[in-house]
């Protein structure tokens, strides 16, 4: 799916230079950057969402001992 984004001029320049020096396309590097960073970005924002639900009392939390007991892992 085609997607367009606006980059800061310095970022665009760096991307242009990398593509030029390596002979690869800017699209190649943009895909690489997105694929490598997507999992980390998902982890961060989804964790922040859960944390907000915990703070608002909307998410149940358990201590380690409670979780072990409920999962049958307690000593």
N, CA, C and O of each residue as an XYZ file, in Angstrom:
300
protein
N       0.850     -1.167      0.000
C       0.000      0.000      0.000
C       0.894      1.228      0.000
O       1.766      1.351      0.860
N       0.705      2.108     -0.911
C       1.513      3.326     -0.952
C       1.213      4.213      0.257
O       0.055      4.412      0.624
N       2.252      4.732      0.854
C       2.141      5.618      2.001
C       3.131      6.755      1.797
O       4.240      6.546      1.305
N       2.729      7.938      2.172
C       3.671      9.048      2.044
C       3.874      9.682      3.412
O       2.962      9.726      4.237
N       5.076     10.168      3.631
C       5.409     10.850      4.879
C       6.269     12.064      4.547
O       6.927     12.109      3.507
N       6.253     13.029      5.429
C       7.123     14.187      5.290
C       8.279     13.998      6.258
O       8.084     13.698      7.436
N       9.467     14.176      5.748
C      10.658     14.063      6.575
C      11.264     15.433      6.795
O      11.152     16.322      5.951
N      11.899     15.589      7.929
C      12.640     16.829      8.177
C      13.741     16.919      7.121
O      14.274     15.890      6.704
N      14.087     18.114      6.686
C      15.108     18.263      5.641
C      16.422     17.546      5.964
O      17.024     16.945      5.074
N      16.871     17.598      7.210
C      18.118     16.930      7.571
C      17.985     15.410      7.437
O      18.913     14.739      6.984
N      16.844     14.879      7.828
C      16.607     13.437      7.695
C      16.573     13.037      6.233
O      17.149     12.019      5.848
N      15.911     13.823      5.433
C      15.843     13.564      3.989
C      17.241     13.585      3.371
O      17.577     12.731      2.551
N      18.043     14.556      3.765
C      19.408     14.653      3.254
C      20.220     13.426      3.632
O      20.937     12.873      2.798
N      20.115     13.000      4.881
C      20.860     11.820      5.338
C      20.421     10.571      4.583
O      21.251      9.748      4.197
N      19.126     10.434      4.376
C      18.599      9.288      3.643
C      19.074      9.319      2.190
O      19.482      8.292      1.647
N      19.023     10.484      1.567
C      19.526     10.637      0.194
C      20.995     10.246      0.106
O      21.404      9.534     -0.811
N      21.784     10.719      1.066
C      23.217     10.431      1.057
C      23.478      8.931      1.244
O      24.325      8.360      0.557
N      22.764      8.304      2.155
C      22.936      6.871      2.376
C      22.592      6.087      1.116
O      23.328      5.185      0.719
N      21.484      6.431      0.498
C      21.074      5.745     -0.726
C      22.113      5.948     -1.834
O      22.469      5.004     -2.539
N      22.581      7.153     -1.977
C      23.578      7.462     -3.012
C      24.884      6.696     -2.784
O      25.432      6.106     -3.715
N      25.373      6.707     -1.557
C      26.657      6.075     -1.257
C      26.625      4.553     -1.345
O      27.649      3.918     -1.600
N      25.448      3.974     -1.134
C      25.346      2.506     -1.120
C      24.730      1.926     -2.380
O      24.782      0.716     -2.603
N      24.147      2.784     -3.203
C      23.518      2.302     -4.423
C      22.167      1.633     -4.196
O      21.641      0.975     -5.094
N      21.622      1.791     -3.040
C      20.288      1.248     -2.752
C      19.271      2.392     -2.802
O      19.632      3.569     -2.772
N      18.004      2.019     -2.880
C      16.958      3.040     -2.963
C      16.602      3.569     -1.571
O      16.828      2.914     -0.553
N      16.042      4.764     -1.569
C      15.544      5.307     -0.311
C      14.428      4.419      0.223
O      14.311      4.229      1.433
N      13.611      3.877     -0.666
C      12.517      2.993     -0.247
C      13.059      1.769      0.492
O      12.455      1.316      1.464
N      14.183      1.240      0.043
C      14.798      0.098      0.711
C      15.096      0.448      2.167
O      14.748     -0.303      3.079
N      15.741      1.590      2.376
C      16.113      1.978      3.733
C      14.899      2.335      4.587
O      14.873      2.039      5.781
N      13.913      2.958      3.994
C      12.700      3.266      4.752
C      12.011      1.982      5.212
O      11.550      1.899      6.350
N      11.940      0.977      4.330
C      11.362     -0.317      4.737
C      12.159     -0.926      5.876
O      11.589     -1.415      6.851
N      13.503     -0.895      5.749
C      14.376     -1.447      6.796
C      14.131     -0.749      8.134
O      13.973     -1.401      9.166
N      14.102      0.562      8.103
C      13.912      1.342      9.326
C      12.567      1.020      9.958
O      12.479      0.830     11.171
N      11.530      0.958      9.152
C      10.193      0.689      9.670
C      10.103     -0.724     10.225
O       9.592     -0.924     11.327
N      10.588     -1.699      9.483
C      10.487     -3.077      9.945
C      11.286     -3.302     11.221
O      10.828     -4.010     12.118
N      12.463     -2.715     11.315
C      13.280     -2.888     12.519
C      12.709     -2.139     13.716
O      12.831     -2.591     14.854
N      12.093     -1.007     13.459
C      11.590     -0.191     14.558
C      10.158     -0.443     14.950
O       9.733     -0.012     16.022
N       9.394     -1.132     14.112
C       7.975     -1.314     14.384
C       7.727     -2.122     15.649
O       6.882     -1.743     16.461
N       8.441     -3.220     15.834
C       8.220     -4.052     17.021
C       8.522     -3.267     18.298
O       7.769     -3.330     19.270
N       9.617     -2.538     18.284
C       9.971     -1.739     19.458
C       8.927     -0.660     19.716
O       8.563     -0.407     20.865
N       8.450     -0.032     18.667
C       7.441      1.010     18.802
C       6.130      0.427     19.320
O       5.485      1.016     20.187
N       5.736     -0.732     18.788
C       4.526     -1.399     19.285
C       4.660     -1.711     20.770
O       3.753     -1.431     21.554
N       5.794     -2.293     21.153
C       6.011     -2.637     22.559
C       5.855     -1.410     23.451
O       5.184     -1.467     24.482
N       6.465     -0.321     23.059
C       6.432      0.892     23.871
C       5.007      1.435     24.014
O       4.531      1.648     25.128
N       4.336      1.655     22.892
C       3.025      2.290     22.958
C       1.954      1.389     23.542
O       1.053      1.873     24.228
N       2.029      0.082     23.285
C       1.052     -0.828     23.885
C       1.285     -0.951     25.384
O       0.323     -1.041     26.147
N       2.543     -0.958     25.824
C       2.845     -0.994     27.260
C       2.371      0.291     27.936
O       1.830      0.248     29.040
N       2.573      1.425     27.281
C       2.113      2.701     27.837
C       0.596      2.709     27.979
O       0.057      3.271     28.933
N      -0.082      2.088     27.035
C      -1.548      2.003     27.088
C      -1.996      1.162     28.277
O      -2.926      1.534     28.992
N      -1.331      0.023     28.486
C      -1.659     -0.833     29.628
C      -1.360     -0.102     30.934
O      -2.159     -0.158     31.869
N      -0.219      0.582     31.008
C       0.133      1.328     32.207
C      -0.938      2.360     32.538
O      -1.297      2.527     33.704
N      -1.440      3.037     31.548
C      -2.497      4.025     31.780
C      -3.756      3.350     32.314
O      -4.413      3.889     33.204
N      -4.102      2.178     31.782
C      -5.268      1.435     32.287
C      -5.037      0.982     33.727
O      -5.968      0.994     34.532
N      -3.807      0.583     34.062
C      -3.477      0.198     35.444
C      -3.671      1.407     36.353
O      -4.298      1.295     37.407
N      -3.143      2.548     35.957
C      -3.261      3.760     36.768
C      -4.712      4.193     36.969
O      -5.054      4.781     37.995
N      -5.552      3.902     35.995
C      -6.965      4.278     36.090
C      -7.795      3.193     36.765
O      -9.010      3.332     36.899
N      -7.146      2.117     37.189
C      -7.846      1.029     37.868
C      -8.650      0.154     36.932
O      -9.541     -0.568     37.379
N      -8.358      0.201     35.646
C      -9.103     -0.565     34.655
C      -8.431     -1.892     34.293
O      -8.987     -2.700     33.548
N      -7.233     -2.101     34.828
C      -6.459     -3.294     34.486
C      -6.111     -4.001     35.791
O      -5.598     -3.380     36.722
N      -6.392     -5.299     35.857
C      -6.085     -6.061     37.058
C      -4.599     -6.380     37.093
O      -4.005     -6.734     36.074
N      -4.007     -6.252     38.270
C      -2.589     -6.569     38.420
C      -2.420     -7.634     39.493
O      -3.258     -7.775     40.384
N      -1.325     -8.383     39.395
C      -1.043     -9.464     40.325
C       0.408     -9.358     40.781
O       1.278     -8.935     40.019
N       0.657     -9.741     42.019
C       2.039     -9.855     42.474
C       2.602    -11.137     41.866
O       1.851    -11.975     41.367
N       3.919    -11.285     41.910
C       4.546    -12.490     41.382
C       4.018    -13.723     42.090
O       3.712    -14.722     41.439
N       3.904    -13.672     43.414
C       3.428    -14.848     44.152
C       1.984    -15.184     43.788
O       1.635    -16.360     43.690
N       1.138    -14.168     43.585
C      -0.242    -14.423     43.169
C      -0.282    -15.071     41.785
O      -1.034    -16.019     41.562
N       0.517    -14.566     40.873
C       0.546    -15.122     39.514
C       1.039    -16.571     39.549
O       0.458    -17.438     38.896
N       2.102    -16.835     40.303
C       2.616    -18.213     40.414
C       1.558    -19.138     40.993
O       1.376    -20.260     40.520
N       0.858    -18.662     42.024
C      -0.185    -19.482     42.644
C      -1.312    -19.781     41.652
O      -1.761    -20.923     41.555
N      -1.767    -18.773     40.921
C      -2.865    -18.971     39.969
C      -2.459    -19.862     38.798
O      -3.300    -20.558     38.230
N      -1.173    -19.847     38.433
C      -0.704    -20.659     37.325
C      -0.203    -22.032     37.777
O       0.266    -22.823     36.960
N      -0.301    -22.309     39.067
C       0.137    -23.581     39.597
C       1.638    -23.724     39.630
O       2.159    -24.837     39.548
N       2.348    -22.608     39.750
C       3.800    -22.623     39.746
C       4.391    -22.369     41.130
O       5.611    -22.346     41.295
N       3.531    -22.181     42.112
C       4.017    -21.875     43.462
C       4.728    -23.084     44.050
O       4.378    -24.228     43.759
N       5.731    -22.817     44.883
C       6.490    -23.895     45.527
C       5.630    -24.732     46.425
O       6.119    -25.680     47.040
